[in-house]
């Protein structure tokens, strides 16, 4: 039997005569001044003054989630909303007191490193007027409920444009938390003249090994950028390991 004939390919049709379309070429001019310009100047100064070095650590958030659930119920009795951020702030304060080189400032003119024994945390807040970094003072002396109340206060006033000059003073270390927006990893620019900054990133449920079992765990990344003139990479790594230990077992923050 003769093989069946191979069908001829369908003829290629010419492309349709598409109309030429040009959208509006609108450009909006936004004045480069105020908070945006000040922030830009500070970022440029930091990036070109401090040699940045970054490290990353993964944190299993299971125990922090459980601790926050209990604290959330306690906070509701006082009208205080408890988020994960106060736990990160408290862990940061404890870790900085263990590794105070990250809680320092370099005075180049005097030729001294100012190592600070108190912890005032700058908290980056996303607002309609740009990024603002109000300060929560003496975090090392405060508990989770008090930190929750103070954080809610400064964040609310930042978004309403009601911060006072004193709200920006005397930070010793900064936390940049974009995790609520998204992104699994970033290496923030140091808030000069500080010598380190912590990046907090999105928490996601991911498969992880627990012994021989693969289980679902709530995981997030922390990153720290350090000024390598003042802080060694080993100190930055130890700081992040201590952060992981504290957040994976928040009861350690009470010791």
N, C-alpha and C positions, 0 to 999 in steps of 0.2 A: 504494500500500500504506500503510495507516495505521501511524504510528509505534508502536513497542512501548511498552506502559505502563511508567511509572516505578514501580519497586517502592516500597512504603511503608516508611519507616524503622522499624527494629526498635523495639519499645516499650522505654522506659527502665525498668530495674528499680530498685526501691528499694534503698538501701544496706543491707547486712546489719546486724543488730543486734549491733555489736561490743561485747564485754564491756569494762567499764571496768577499766583496769589502772593500778596505781600501784606503781612500784618503791620499794625501800627508800630512805629519805632519810638516808643515813649521812654523817656529818661526822667527819673525823679531825682532832684538835687536835695541831698540831706546835709545840712551844715555839719562839718567835722569839728566839733567843739564840745565844751562841757565835759560830762562824764566819759563820753566815748573817746575824746582826745586825751584826757588825763590817763585813762586806762591804756590807751595805745602807747603813750610815752613811757608809762611804767613798765609795760611788757617789753618794749624795745630795750630799755635800760637794763632790765633783768636779764634778758636773753644774751645781750652783748657784754654784760659785766660778769655774770656768774656762769662758769662752765657747768652746764647741766649734765647730770647723770641719773638715769631712771632705772628702777627695779620694780618687779611685779610679783605679787603673791596671790594665790587662790584661797578663798575662805569658804568653808562649809558653814552656812548660816542657820542650820537646823536648830541649834540650841538658842541662838539669839532670837529667832522667831518665837520659840516657846517662851522665853523670858519676856519678850515684848508683849505677848498676849496677856500674861499675868499683869504686867505693869499697865497695860492699856485699860484693863478693868479697874485698877486702882486709880488711875488718872481721871477716869470718867466721874468718879465721886467728887472730884475737885474742879471739874470742867477743864481738865488739861488733856490735850491730845498727845499721846505718846507715839512717836514714830521710831524708825530704826536709827535715825541720825544721832540722838542723844547717846545711844550705846557706842556708836563709832566715836563720838566726841570724848566720852569718858575713857574708852580704850586708848584713844590717842594721848590723852593727858597722862594716863598711867605709863604708857610706853615711852613718852617723852621724858618722864622723870627717871626712867631706867636708862635711857640713852639721850642725855641732855644736850649732846653735841648738835642734835637736830633742832634744838630749841634755842638757837643762838643767833647772834648778829655779828658781822665782821666790821669793825671800825678800822678801815685801812689807814686813815690819817694818824690815829693813835697807835696803830700796830697792835691791836688787842682783839681777841674774840670775847664777846660779851655773852657768856653762858647764863641763861635765865632760869631761875629756880621756881618760877611760877608759870602757869600755862594760860595764856589768853588766845583763844582760837578765832581767827578770821574765818567766816563762813560765807562762801561765794553764793550769792542769791541772784537768780535770773529775774530781771524786771523789764517792764516796757521801756524804761529809760536806759537799759544796758546793764551790764554786770556790776553788782555792788558787793562789797565785802565788809559788812558790819562785824563787830567783834563781841564775842561772849567772853567775859572776864572770869578769871579764877576757876576755870573748869575743873582743875584738880581738887577743889574743895567742895564741889557740888554733886548732888545726887541726880538720878535720872529724871525725877519729876521736876526738880527745879530747872535742870537744863532744858527739859521739854518746854516749860513755860517761857523761859527766856528766849529760846530759839524761835518759838512761835511769835513772840513779841517783836524781835528785831526783823524777822523775815516779813511780817505783816507791815511794819512801818517802812521797810525798804520798798515794798511793792506799792505802797501808798505815797511814796516820796516824802516821808515824814521823819527821816533820820536826821539826827543832829551831828555836828562835827565830832563830838566826843564818842559817838558810836563807831567811829572808824579808827580810834587811837589805840596804840600800844599792843597790837597783835604780835604774838611771838611765833605763830605757826598758822598755816591756812589749810582748810579743807575745801576741795572743789568736788561737789557732788552733782554729777550729771546723770546719775543712774536712773533717776525717775523719768528722764526724757528718753534715754536709750544709749547704746554704745557699750561694748564689753570691755574696752580698754582705751586709755588715753594717757598721755604724759604731760601733765599741766606745767605751765611756766611758773617759776617761783615768784611769790609775792615779795619783791625786793623791799627792804634789806633783810628779810628773813632768809634762812639758808635751806629750807625744805618745804615741800607742799605735798599733801596727800590727795590722791585722786580716788574717788569712790564710784564704782561702775555698776551697771545693771545686774540685778539678781535674777537668775534664771534656774529653772528646774532642769537638771542634766543628769545623765547616767554616770555613776561613779562606782569604783570598786570598794567594797567593804568586806575584807577578808577574801573569800573566794566568790562572793556574791556580787552581782551588779545591781545597784539600787538607785532609785531616784533621789537626788539631793538638791537642795536649794543652794546655789553657788554664786558667788560674785568675785570679781577681781578687785584688788587694791593695788594702786601704784604709788610710788613715792619718787619725786624728783628732788635731787639734792644739789647743793652748791659744792662742787668737788674741791674747791679751795679750802673748805672748812670741814666737810664731812667725808669720811672715807666710805667707799662702797660697802665695806664689811659692816660698818655701823648702820648704814641704810638697810642692809639685808637683815641684820639682827632686829632692827626696829620693826620691820614688816613681819618677821616671824613672831615677835611678841604680840603684834596686833592680831595676827591670826589666832594665836593661843587664847587671847582674851575674848575675842568675838566667838570663837568656837566653844568657849566655856566661860560665859559672862560672870559666873560666881567668883572667878578669880579677881574680878575688879573690886570685890569687897574685902580682899585679904589685906 
